[in-house]
Every structure is written in structure tokens, then in C-alpha cells.
Amino acid sequence: MQRVVESVGEKVEDMNSSDIVVPVFLSHCLECVDCKSTKSNVCSNHPFTVMPGMRDGSSRFTDARGEIVHNFLRVSSFIEYTVVDVINVVKIDAGIPPEKACMLSCGVSTGVGAAWKVAGVEAGSTVAIFGLGAVGLAVAEGARLVGASKIIGVDSNPEKFEIGKKLGVTHFINPTDCEDKPISEVIKEMTSGGADYSFECVGLASVMMDAFASSRTGWGKTIILGVEMHGSPISINHAEILKGRTITGSLFGGIKAKSDIPLLVKRYMDKELHLDEFITHEVGFKDINTAFDLLIQGKSLRCIIWMDR
């Protein structure tokens, strides 16, 4: 979703035409208590919502019949020209290739940020990641960057381990190979008591519970990135909380777009952050449905959609 600014509206002061930017779904106004705090990345002036429209609920788009077409997640990136609020746009270094920059709008930044900003993974720590899609593999990349000693990937697709090794995964568990042993017990054996940090990147309550159960008593921290696909709640034994385990959620990996995405761009430009490995396919805009098919079939991590091909 890398874009070139075509023009700017009135009162926009920090963007100019020809700037290279990435749009993001999570607003960063720089003015509210949350945007000014290090404790949150959820703007309180313009909270995240899946409802369509700009900050005032309006739209700048109409179809051929003159009927309103709403902005999707305040970005609407599947289009040659879009209109985006300045609080949802980040100016970046023009030197980064567009097919790499677009992955920092979401996905890769979410996973890396979850390890870096939300969990605070330290050098030498142990990490378990449930679900090795693009977000889960990005968690592994984030843990690798900070020097985690053991990064355990959990996925039912054994093909994920090969790409995972390139992004820091040191051990792989296929749940179907665990027979009658709970996966949490397998991880506890591998980590001498449980993972220091456990990440759920699937979106199932049962997997969230497995991730929590796999964390270490005393200080184990579980981070939920997956959106529960059935809306099911999770239930945690209070005794486990009393013993020091914690569980928290992560929206956009704790990333504050305007300050953190430029840092990630720099780390890529400095050859520290891996992005190339996440690109598995590239298609022209006319084949956008193919990109979605690849994603649904589990054959793609990130498919780059080119407008000019």
C-alpha cells in the first residue's frame, strides 16, 4: 500500500505532493492522551472502527451512478487514487521499494511490533508462536531481532517451518504430531517450564487458551493478536493469574504509525529487518481475486498487487 501523495487538502501541514507514504488503518493524531502516551497506540480522538467513512463519517467516493462508495478502514487501498485522512498516513523514506514498504501498513509491522513493543521480548528469552501466517512469522522476525534464544513455531502446515527458519523460528511443532500430549506440555518440556512469551496469531479461543497454558508460571506473558473468528470468549483460571502469568491483547502490534513505521523502514534499509521473505506472490490488479484465493488456500504469505501491471 505504498502511495505517492498527489495533492493535499487545506490545513494539512506535514505532507506535501510527491511525498512517499503508507496509509494505515489505525489513526495517529499526535494530540490525544493516548497518542501522546507510551502506553497505548489506540487514538482516543479517532478510535479504531470497522465502520466506513472518514473521521466525520462522510465519503469522498461515488460510483458511476453517483452513489456513495465508502472508505474501507479509512484507507481504501484497492484503487488507483484514494483520499485518506492525514491521521492515517505516514511519510517514509523514498528509498525503500514500494513492494517492501506496503507490508509495513499492517501484517509484518503488527507481528514485529507485538514482539518489540507489546511483549518487550528480551535477548535470551523463549518464545512460542501459535499460527505461522504472515503475522505469526513477523512475530518470529521481531523476536529474532531482539535476540530471543528459542523461538517455537506451532502450525499444522509443516511447509511453514522452512520459511520460518529464515525468519528466526528455531523449533517447529505440528499439533497433529503430539498424539495425546497437550501442546502446552510439549512446550513446557522444550522450555524447562513454559515460554517466557506466548503469542496467539490464529483467532480461536481454544488456541488462545493453549497459548496461555504454554506460558511460564511466575512471569509468562501471553499476547493475543488473532481476532476470534466465532466471537467466542476465553476463560482463565484465576489461580494462574495469581501465580504471575499475564495475558494482553495487541492491536497493530502496539505500533504508533507516524513514529514507529519510519523506524522499521530504517531497519530494513540498514539490512536488519527482513521483508523480502514475506513476499510469496505478485499479481496485477486485474488478478486481485487470485491474490485472495491464494490467501484463503494458505498458499500465500503476502501477495503484492501492482496497479500498473
Buried (B, 14 or more C-beta within 10 A) or exposed (E): BBBEBEEBEEEEEEBEEEBBBBBBBBBBBBEBEBBEEEEBBBBBBBEBEEEBBBBEEEBBBEEEEEEEEBBBBBBBBEBEEBBBBBBBBBBBEEEBEBBBBBBBBBBBBBBBBBBBBBBEBEEEBBBBBBBBBBBBBBBBBBBBBBEBBBBBBBBEEEEBBEBBBBBBBBBBBBBEEBEEEEBBEBBBEBBEBBBBBBBBBBBBBEBBBBBBBBBBEEBBBBBBBBEBEEEEEBEBEEEBEEEEBEBEBBBBBBBBBBEBBBEBBBBBEEEEBBBEBBBBBBBEBEBEEBBEEBBEEEEBBBBBBEEEE
